[in-house]
């Protein structure tokens, strides 16, 4: 897995990651290759509150076409620190 994080300025942090996994399924004649990519941002509103945004893409390629898939996930949220 590759992960990168950068502080753009005092209040904004960006991140990105890429991943790969190979799964040999026991008991089945099947191998899956799973690729994942993520990007995200955190914006510090004040010392206790952060706003977050994210996007994740996952693709699974399989030797059995019935198990191939693609997924997208979008996230937004608030983090509160005490």
CORZI-V187515 format. One record per residue. N is the residue number from 1. RES is the residue in one letter. OMEGA is omega in whole degrees, -180 to 180 (NA if undefined). BURIAL is + if it has 9 or more other C-alpha atoms within 8 Angstrom, else -. Layout:
# CORZI-V187515
n:res:omega:burial
N:RES:OMEGA:BURIAL
N:RES:OMEGA:BURIAL
This chain:
# CORZI-V187515
n:res:omega:burial
1:X:176:-
2:X:-180:-
3:X:179:-
4:X:179:-
5:X:-179:-
6:X:173:-
7:X:-178:+
8:X:172:-
9:X:-176:-
10:X:-174:-
11:X:-173:+
12:X:177:+
13:X:178:+
14:X:178:+
15:X:177:+
16:X:176:+
17:X:176:+
18:X:-180:+
19:X:178:+
20:X:177:+
21:X:174:-
22:X:-178:-
23:X:172:-
24:X:-174:-
25:X:180:+
26:X:179:-
27:X:178:-
28:X:178:-
29:X:-173:-
30:X:174:+
31:X:179:+
32:X:171:+
33:X:-175:+
34:X:179:+
35:X:-180:+
36:X:174:+
37:X:-180:+
38:X:169:+
39:X:-179:+
40:X:178:+
41:X:173:+
42:X:178:+
43:X:-180:+
44:X:179:+
45:X:171:+
46:X:-173:-
47:X:-178:-
48:X:-173:+
49:X:176:+
50:X:174:+
51:X:-177:+
52:X:173:+
53:X:178:+
54:X:176:+
55:X:177:+
56:X:177:+
57:X:177:+
58:X:176:+
59:X:176:+
60:X:175:+
61:X:-174:+
62:X:173:+
63:X:173:-
64:X:-176:-
65:X:178:-
66:X:-177:-
67:X:176:-
68:X:-180:+
69:X:174:-
70:X:179:-
71:X:175:-
72:X:177:-
73:X:176:-
74:X:180:-
75:X:173:-
76:X:-179:-
77:X:175:-
78:X:173:-
79:X:179:+
80:X:180:-
81:X:177:-
82:X:NA:-
